[in-house]
Amino acid sequence: MHGLQWQSGDIHISDEEMKAIMKSAVDTLYRLLWQRDCDPMAYNENLALGRRYTLHWDDPELKVPSRKRSRPK
């Protein structure tokens, strides 16, 4: 991404760049979910590839959403 700009040690990403990053993440997840249901062999190959790249990464964190207000009864 050539549009990244360093200012005071921080990275600034434009709205368009962030949109492209988010769209890529959504498209990738959608493709994996589609493969899980429609092409299990490709799905398992992608999981194996991902495991090789992320073998030494920290485990993902599942953050439980906090409830700010209770639901109506």
PLY file of the C-alpha trace (Angstrom):
ply
format ascii 1.0
element vertex 73
property float x
property float y
property float z
element edge 72
property int vertex1
property int vertex2
end_header
0.00 0.00 0.00
1.77 3.07 -1.22
-0.65 5.47 0.46
0.56 4.84 4.01
1.97 7.98 5.57
4.19 8.16 8.64
3.43 11.07 10.93
4.85 11.29 14.45
5.51 7.56 14.48
1.89 6.68 13.67
0.60 5.05 10.51
-2.30 6.77 8.81
-4.49 4.81 6.42
-6.96 6.59 4.19
-10.65 5.67 4.19
-10.25 4.13 0.72
-7.30 2.00 1.87
-9.21 0.83 4.95
-12.21 0.01 2.77
-9.97 -2.12 0.52
-8.47 -3.94 3.52
-11.90 -4.66 5.01
-13.35 -5.76 1.67
-10.44 -8.13 1.13
-10.95 -9.65 4.60
-14.70 -10.09 4.02
-14.16 -11.58 0.55
-11.57 -14.02 1.92
-13.84 -15.13 4.76
-16.78 -15.48 2.37
-14.65 -17.62 0.02
-13.56 -19.87 2.89
-17.15 -20.33 4.10
-18.27 -21.09 0.55
-15.45 -23.63 0.15
-16.39 -25.26 3.45
-19.86 -25.97 2.09
-19.20 -26.44 -1.65
-15.56 -27.50 -2.10
-14.31 -29.24 1.07
-11.02 -30.32 -0.55
-10.05 -26.72 -1.39
-11.23 -25.63 2.06
-8.97 -28.16 3.80
-6.04 -27.19 1.57
-6.53 -23.52 2.50
-6.71 -24.39 6.20
-3.47 -26.38 5.94
-1.76 -23.47 4.18
-3.00 -21.05 6.83
-1.73 -23.31 9.62
1.77 -23.29 8.10
1.87 -19.48 8.04
0.35 -18.97 11.48
1.96 -21.84 13.39
3.84 -19.54 15.79
1.23 -16.79 16.09
-0.70 -16.11 19.28
-4.12 -17.71 19.50
-6.99 -15.46 18.41
-8.98 -13.73 21.11
-12.73 -14.04 21.26
-14.04 -10.87 22.82
-17.46 -11.21 24.35
-19.58 -8.20 23.48
-20.60 -6.18 26.49
-24.24 -5.38 26.94
-24.76 -1.70 27.43
-28.46 -1.99 28.01
-30.83 -4.81 28.64
-33.28 -6.05 26.05
-36.93 -5.10 26.43
-39.04 -7.81 28.06
0 1
1 2
2 3
3 4
4 5
5 6
6 7
7 8
8 9
9 10
10 11
11 12
12 13
13 14
14 15
15 16
16 17
17 18
18 19
19 20
20 21
21 22
22 23
23 24
24 25
25 26
26 27
27 28
28 29
29 30
30 31
31 32
32 33
33 34
34 35
35 36
36 37
37 38
38 39
39 40
40 41
41 42
42 43
43 44
44 45
45 46
46 47
47 48
48 49
49 50
50 51
51 52
52 53
53 54
54 55
55 56
56 57
57 58
58 59
59 60
60 61
61 62
62 63
63 64
64 65
65 66
66 67
67 68
68 69
69 70
70 71
71 72
